[in-house]
Amino acid sequence: MITLSEGAVKRVKEFIAEQSESYSGIRVSVEAAGCSGFQYVMNLEQNSRTGDEVIQVDGIQVFVDERSMAQLQGTEIDYVESIEGAGFKFNNPNVTGTCGCGESFQIDSEKS
C-alpha cells in the first residue's frame, strides 16, 4: 500500500485545481534512471490503465502500475517545504541505497 501525507494530498489537489484539463489524481511509478538505478516519477492522470492498482486517498486517486507497486510497497509520499526548496518526498522502506545527489535510489532485487 502507498500512503500520502496530508501535505501531499493538499498539494496534489492544488495542482489538479490549477489545470485547465480535468484530472482525477496522480500516477506514481518507478523508472530505471540515475546513477543508483531507479527514479520516482509522478504525473497528473485522468484515468487508470490496464493492470493499474488504484488507491483512493481523500478524494483523489493514485494510479500505480503493477511493476512499480512491488518497488513502492509501504511508501509514504510527503510534501515538504524548507529553506532549501519544496517538493514531494518518498519515504520508501524498500530502498537500500541512494546516489550522492539524492535523485535516484537502489532496491535489492531480493526485495522487489
C-alpha positions in Angstrom: 0.0 0.0 0.0 1.1 3.5 -0.7 0.1 6.4 1.5 0.1 10.2 1.1 0.6 12.6 3.9 -2.0 15.4 4.5 0.5 17.9 2.9 1.0 15.7 -0.2 -2.8 15.3 -0.6 -3.3 19.1 -0.3 -0.6 19.9 -2.8 -1.9 17.3 -5.4 -5.3 18.8 -5.0 -3.9 22.3 -5.6 -2.0 21.1 -8.7 -5.2 19.5 -10.1 -7.2 22.7 -9.4 -4.7 24.8 -11.3 -5.0 22.7 -14.6 -7.3 23.6 -17.5 -7.9 19.9 -18.2 -9.7 17.5 -15.8 -7.6 15.1 -13.7 -8.7 12.6 -11.2 -5.4 12.0 -9.5 -1.7 11.2 -9.9 0.3 8.4 -11.5 3.2 7.2 -9.4 5.8 5.0 -10.9 9.4 3.8 -10.7 11.7 4.0 -13.8 15.2 2.9 -14.5 17.3 6.0 -14.3 20.1 7.8 -12.4 23.3 6.6 -11.1 21.7 4.3 -8.4 19.3 2.6 -10.8 15.8 3.9 -10.2 13.9 7.2 -10.0 10.4 8.2 -8.9 8.0 9.6 -11.5 4.8 11.5 -10.6 2.4 12.9 -13.2 -1.2 14.1 -13.1 -3.5 11.4 -14.5 -7.1 11.3 -15.9 -7.8 7.6 -16.0 -6.5 4.2 -14.9 -4.7 1.9 -17.3 -5.0 -1.9 -17.6 -3.1 -3.5 -14.7 -3.1 -0.4 -12.5 -3.7 -0.6 -8.8 -5.9 2.4 -7.9 -5.7 3.8 -4.4 -8.3 6.3 -3.2 -6.9 9.0 -0.9 -9.1 11.8 0.4 -10.9 12.4 -2.9 -8.0 11.8 -5.3 -6.9 8.6 -7.0 -3.3 7.3 -7.0 -2.6 5.1 -10.1 0.3 2.7 -9.8 1.3 0.1 -12.4 2.0 -3.5 -11.2 5.7 -3.4 -11.7 6.1 -0.2 -9.8 3.8 -1.3 -7.0 6.3 -4.0 -6.0 9.0 -1.4 -5.5 6.7 1.2 -3.8 5.0 -1.2 -1.3 4.9 0.6 2.1 5.9 4.0 0.7 4.6 7.3 2.2 4.7 10.3 -0.1 5.0 13.6 1.7 5.2 17.2 0.5 7.9 19.2 2.3 8.8 22.9 2.2 12.0 24.2 3.6 14.5 26.9 3.0 16.2 24.6 0.5 13.1 24.3 -1.6 9.8 22.4 -1.8 8.8 19.1 -3.3 7.5 15.6 -2.9 9.5 13.3 -0.7 9.2 9.5 -0.9 9.8 7.6 2.3 10.3 4.1 0.8 11.2 1.3 3.2 12.4 -0.8 0.3 15.3 1.5 -0.6 18.7 0.0 0.1 20.9 2.9 -1.1 20.8 6.3 -2.8 23.1 8.3 -5.0 25.0 11.3 -3.7 22.7 13.9 -5.1 19.6 12.1 -3.9 17.9 11.9 -7.3 17.9 8.1 -7.7 17.8 5.1 -5.5 18.6 1.4 -5.3 16.5 -1.6 -4.3 17.9 -5.1 -3.8 16.5 -7.5 -6.3 15.6 -9.9 -3.4 13.2 -7.3 -2.0 11.4 -6.4 -5.3 
